[in-house]
């Protein structure tokens, strides 16, 4: 907590396994995570944003024939808000079996903790939200009334804005648009009813529009920086367990997406919303944005491509 908003915490260190900058505050959070796991759960493996997969020491006890567990942790989801001393920074955690090919849909627990306030959202698969503010999903079903968030960190501004342009324009007066710097925070605002939706199409732009991977790499300092599973898994389970709709930017569920990884092949686009009607409207508007980008690049539609 003492490092929130501190200028010294903005010092750059090594690059994370996914290519993002590691600030001093990230390094301190990773050290705290390693120490906590070593003390409290020494046999448990974990996958973190900056260290990748860290094996456990094998001392954990699991039922015969069961897979050991892995924690998927982003120690600070919203590093830049944390550096600025803003409230939209969280710890994101999911727990799943540790095995090759484990998917988002196999996550058993999802947890998001707001760092400044300590508010906890905790969900268990099949049991709903076990801890946190009572879910208060909105009933908004019109783009013109939508309060929503998106992400621009590491994404090229012009094509990203073009993909989102209709959503931004239609909601800018009767609704509201926000970039708060944390996928987990954005998504849990849907749970609280403060936001109606979260939209992040980056991986779809990379997959479907020629030339955009190079633009993402230019902005990302040589890396493609979009949401990885560790950004989303904790909040995703909280949302689906309370009835929100979460898909990728084409409209496909996230259940079969790989959970352990961070390079561009693992990155996930997201459309999360409180109502199915609003979700369909967002996807339709986003498709029109993608059509404009593909037309400008001279690319054919690619509805069957994975993002």
C-alpha positions, 0 to 999 in steps of 0.5 A: 500500500505504501507504494501506491502513487509513489514516483519511486515505484515507477522505475523500470526493471526487467520485461515481463514474460508477456513483454510488458514493462515491469515497474518497481511496484510490479517487482515488489508485488511479485516478491510478495507473492512468492513469499506468501506462496512459500509460507502459506502454500509451499506445494502449490504452483502459480503462474504470474504475469511477470514470472510465468509458471513457478512450480510448487515444491511437490509437498502439497497433498492431493487426492489420488489420481487428481491433478495438483493445483495452480494459482493464476495470479496477476499481483497488480492488474492495473499497474498504471492506476496503482502508480498514479494512486488511483482506485482501479487496481486489483489483485486477480487470482484463479485456481485450476488443476495444473496440467497440460492444456488446462482451460479457463473453463476448468477454473474452480475459484475466481477472486478479485481484490481491490488493492486500495479498499480491500473489497473482495469478489470471490466465486466458486464454480457452480456455487456463485459469488461467495464473497463480495458486494451483492451482484447488481447487474444492470438492465441496460439494453441500449447502446445509447444508455450504456456505461462501459469501459475499454482498454488502450494500454499497449494498443494502437490508438487509431485502429482501436478507436475505429473498431470501437467508434460506433460504441463510443459515439452512440454512448457518449452523451446518454451514457458514458465511456471509461478507460480505468486501466484494469480489466479485472476492475472493469469487469467487477464494475459490471457486477456492482452495476456501476458499468454495463459492459467491458469491450476489448477487441485487441486480439481480433484486430491482430488476427483479422486486419493485415498490418495491425500486428506490426502496429501493436508491436510498434506501440508495445515496444516490440511485444503484442500487449493484449489481455492474457488469461491471468488478467481475466480468469478471476473476474471472468468466473465471478461474472459467469457465476452471477449471470453476466455474459462474457465472450470473446469479440466474435461472440464465442464463450471463453471456456475452452481458451488455454489458461496458462500462457501470455504470448499473443497465441494465448491473448483473449479479446473480451465482450462482457455485459450485463444483459444478452440484448446489450451484448448482441448490440455490442457485437453487431456494432463491433463487427461493423467496426471490424468491417471498416478496418478490413475494408481499409486494409483490403482484407476479406472477412474472417468470421471463422478465424480464432483471435 
